């Protein structure tokens, strides 16, 4: 099982899922460029090539791929670029390359306010405030109160995201063929998960569920964008169920 982390975390974010699975599955998690402990030279690159290099280095021909948020987008791109290397997909609050821009004006006023405060902090270059607001948005959930997720999960999120926010530019990504209109090409078992409080991810999640043949879609109560990070029981159960159906 190959684990592709979100753009606000690193490979450590998968620990609750790995612990839940126990020894029944071989799990491979790595830090992508700009995250965690990875080292790199700024250069043109393609994220799918990085994932394939990890599988090759571990001697793995194909794997179930679990991706969260930006990592979900990478998982989809990998499944389309190298379908023989992907046995199943789990997409958690996943982005999709080629997706239309989110209509912020259509969101609830409190969510619009959080988006505006985040954009202002980013424009001002206040990385500490950006980190705090991203913890609210991506960990607690866009429609949840700030601080919904407590320690030590919150501290781990802030530490990992601080590394990502301050990391040097990894270089430009080579363009990929957008996946938004190609989802019908995915034929592997697919589970799409979205947290109740993760309203900004709902349009992509619904599109994935509607256009990937046979995809299962579940909305997870009481959680946000990263249910696996807080060890959400239903998320862990559903992921395990799919993996057991595909086969260890």
C-alpha positions as CSV (number, residue, x, y, z in Angstrom):
1,X,0.0,0.0,0.0
2,X,1.5,3.3,-1.1
3,X,0.5,6.4,1.0
4,X,0.6,9.9,-0.5
5,X,0.3,12.6,2.1
6,X,-1.6,15.9,1.9
7,X,0.1,19.3,1.2
8,X,-0.2,20.3,4.8
9,X,1.3,17.2,6.4
10,X,4.1,14.6,5.7
11,X,4.5,10.9,5.9
12,X,4.0,10.8,9.7
13,X,0.3,11.7,9.1
14,X,-0.4,8.1,8.2
15,X,0.6,6.6,11.5
16,X,-3.0,6.1,12.8
17,X,-3.9,4.2,9.7
18,X,-0.6,2.1,9.7
19,X,-1.2,1.2,13.4
20,X,-4.8,0.3,12.7
21,X,-3.8,-2.0,9.9
22,X,-1.2,-3.8,11.9
23,X,0.9,-6.4,10.1
24,X,-1.6,-7.5,7.5
25,X,-0.4,-5.1,4.9
26,X,2.9,-3.7,3.7
27,X,2.7,0.1,4.0
28,X,5.1,2.5,2.1
29,X,4.9,6.2,3.0
30,X,7.4,8.8,2.0
31,X,7.9,12.6,2.2
32,X,7.3,14.3,-1.2
33,X,9.5,17.1,-2.3
34,X,9.2,20.0,0.1
35,X,7.9,18.0,3.0
36,X,9.2,16.3,6.1
37,X,12.7,15.1,5.9
38,X,13.1,14.9,2.1
39,X,16.1,16.5,0.4
40,X,16.1,17.7,-3.2
41,X,17.5,20.0,-5.8
42,X,15.1,22.5,-7.3
43,X,14.4,21.1,-10.8
44,X,11.6,20.2,-13.1
45,X,9.9,17.1,-11.9
46,X,6.7,15.0,-12.1
47,X,5.2,13.7,-8.9
48,X,4.1,10.5,-10.5
49,X,7.7,9.7,-11.4
50,X,8.6,10.1,-7.7
51,X,5.9,7.7,-6.6
52,X,7.1,5.1,-9.3
53,X,10.7,5.5,-8.2
54,X,9.7,4.7,-4.6
55,X,7.8,1.6,-5.7
56,X,10.7,0.5,-7.8
57,X,13.2,1.1,-5.0
58,X,11.0,-1.1,-2.7
59,X,10.7,-3.8,-5.4
60,X,6.9,-3.4,-5.6
61,X,5.2,-4.0,-9.0
62,X,1.8,-2.6,-8.1
63,X,0.1,-1.4,-4.9
64,X,-3.1,0.0,-3.6
65,X,-2.6,3.8,-3.4
66,X,-4.1,5.9,-0.7
67,X,-4.0,9.7,-1.2
68,X,-5.2,12.6,0.9
69,X,-6.0,16.1,-0.5
70,X,-3.1,17.1,-2.8
71,X,-1.8,13.5,-2.4
72,X,-5.2,12.3,-3.7
73,X,-4.7,14.4,-6.8
74,X,-1.3,12.7,-7.2
75,X,-2.8,9.3,-6.7
76,X,-5.3,9.9,-9.5
77,X,-2.6,11.2,-11.9
78,X,-0.5,8.1,-11.0
79,X,-3.5,5.8,-11.8
80,X,-4.0,7.4,-15.2
81,X,-0.2,7.6,-16.0
82,X,0.7,4.1,-14.9
83,X,-2.5,2.0,-14.5
84,X,-0.6,-1.3,-14.3
85,X,1.0,-0.1,-11.1
86,X,-2.2,0.8,-9.2
87,X,-4.4,-2.0,-7.8
88,X,-7.0,0.2,-5.9
89,X,-7.5,3.8,-4.9
90,X,-8.6,5.5,-1.7
91,X,-9.1,9.2,-2.2
92,X,-9.5,11.3,1.0
93,X,-10.7,14.9,0.3
94,X,-8.8,14.6,-2.9
95,X,-8.1,17.3,-5.4
96,X,-8.3,16.6,-9.1
97,X,-6.0,18.1,-11.8
98,X,-8.1,20.2,-14.2
99,X,-10.9,20.8,-11.8
100,X,-12.8,24.1,-12.2
101,X,-11.9,26.8,-9.7
102,X,-13.8,26.7,-6.4
103,X,-16.6,29.3,-6.2
104,X,-15.8,30.8,-2.9
105,X,-18.9,33.1,-3.2
106,X,-21.1,30.1,-3.1
107,X,-19.8,29.0,0.3
108,X,-21.2,29.9,3.7
109,X,-20.2,33.4,5.1
110,X,-18.1,31.9,7.9
111,X,-16.2,29.8,5.4
112,X,-15.7,32.8,3.1
113,X,-14.3,34.7,6.1
114,X,-11.8,32.0,6.9
115,X,-10.7,31.9,3.2
116,X,-10.3,35.7,3.3
117,X,-8.2,35.7,6.5
118,X,-6.1,32.9,5.1
119,X,-5.4,34.8,1.9
120,X,-4.6,38.0,3.8
121,X,-2.1,36.2,6.0
122,X,-0.5,34.6,3.0
123,X,-0.3,37.9,1.2
124,X,1.4,39.4,4.3
125,X,3.9,36.6,4.5
126,X,2.8,35.8,8.1
127,X,3.7,32.1,8.0
128,X,2.8,31.5,11.7
129,X,-0.7,32.8,11.1
130,X,-1.0,30.9,7.9
131,X,-0.1,27.7,9.7
132,X,-2.7,28.4,12.5
133,X,-5.4,29.2,9.9
134,X,-4.6,26.1,7.9
135,X,-4.9,24.0,11.1
136,X,-8.4,25.4,11.5
137,X,-9.4,24.9,7.8
138,X,-7.7,21.6,7.0
139,X,-7.5,19.9,10.4
140,X,-10.6,21.1,12.4
141,X,-12.6,21.6,9.2
142,X,-14.0,24.6,7.4
143,X,-17.3,24.6,9.2
144,X,-16.0,23.4,12.6
145,X,-14.9,25.6,15.5
146,X,-11.2,26.3,15.7
147,X,-9.5,23.9,18.1
148,X,-11.9,21.0,17.5
149,X,-8.9,18.7,17.2
150,X,-6.8,18.8,20.3
151,X,-3.3,17.7,21.3
152,X,-1.1,15.9,20.4
153,X,-2.6,15.7,16.9
154,X,-2.7,19.5,16.6
155,X,1.0,20.0,17.5
156,X,2.0,17.3,15.0
157,X,0.0,19.0,12.3
158,X,1.5,22.4,13.1
159,X,5.1,21.0,13.1
160,X,4.7,19.2,9.8
161,X,2.9,22.1,8.0
162,X,5.5,24.6,9.3
163,X,8.2,22.6,7.5
164,X,6.2,22.6,4.3
165,X,5.5,26.3,4.5
166,X,9.2,27.2,5.0
167,X,10.8,24.6,2.6
168,X,12.7,25.9,-0.5
169,X,10.9,25.8,-3.8
170,X,11.3,22.2,-5.2
171,X,11.2,23.5,-8.8
172,X,8.4,23.5,-11.4
173,X,6.2,20.5,-11.9
174,X,5.9,19.1,-15.5
175,X,2.4,19.5,-16.7
176,X,0.1,16.4,-16.7
177,X,-2.9,15.7,-18.8
178,X,-5.8,16.9,-16.6
179,X,-7.7,14.1,-14.9
180,X,-11.1,15.9,-14.5
181,X,-12.5,14.6,-17.8
182,X,-10.6,11.3,-17.8
183,X,-11.9,9.7,-14.6
184,X,-13.8,7.1,-16.6
185,X,-10.5,5.5,-17.6
186,X,-9.9,4.4,-14.0
187,X,-11.1,0.8,-13.6
188,X,-9.7,-0.2,-10.2
189,X,-11.8,-0.4,-7.0
190,X,-12.0,3.1,-5.6
191,X,-13.2,4.6,-2.3
192,X,-13.9,8.3,-2.1
193,X,-14.0,9.8,1.4
194,X,-14.9,13.4,2.5
195,X,-15.3,14.8,6.0
196,X,-18.6,16.4,7.0
197,X,-16.8,19.7,7.7
198,X,-14.7,19.6,4.5
199,X,-17.1,21.6,2.4
200,X,-14.5,22.9,0.0
201,X,-13.7,19.3,-1.1
202,X,-17.3,18.3,-1.7
203,X,-17.5,19.3,-5.4
204,X,-14.4,17.3,-6.3
205,X,-15.5,14.3,-4.2
206,X,-18.9,14.2,-5.8
207,X,-17.4,14.5,-9.2
208,X,-15.0,11.6,-8.5
209,X,-17.8,9.4,-7.2
210,X,-20.0,10.1,-10.2
211,X,-17.3,9.6,-12.9
212,X,-15.0,6.8,-11.6
213,X,-16.8,3.6,-12.5
214,X,-18.1,1.7,-9.5
215,X,-16.6,4.2,-7.0
216,X,-18.0,4.1,-3.4
217,X,-18.5,7.5,-1.8
218,X,-18.8,8.1,1.9
219,X,-19.2,11.3,3.9
220,X,-17.6,11.0,7.4
221,X,-19.5,12.6,10.3
222,X,-17.7,14.9,12.7
223,X,-14.4,15.2,10.9
224,X,-12.7,17.5,8.4
225,X,-10.2,17.3,5.5
226,X,-7.8,14.8,7.2
227,X,-9.8,12.1,9.0
228,X,-6.9,9.7,9.0
229,X,-4.7,12.1,10.8
230,X,-7.1,12.1,13.8
231,X,-7.7,8.4,13.5
232,X,-11.4,8.7,12.6
233,X,-12.8,5.2,13.3
234,X,-15.1,5.0,10.3
235,X,-12.4,6.2,7.9
236,X,-10.0,3.6,9.2
237,X,-12.7,0.9,9.0
238,X,-13.7,1.8,5.4
239,X,-10.1,1.9,4.2
240,X,-9.3,-1.4,5.8
241,X,-12.5,-2.9,4.3
242,X,-11.5,-1.9,0.7
243,X,-7.9,-3.1,1.2
244,X,-9.1,-6.5,2.5
245,X,-11.4,-6.8,-0.5
246,X,-8.6,-6.2,-2.9
247,X,-6.3,-8.6,-1.1
248,X,-3.2,-8.4,1.1
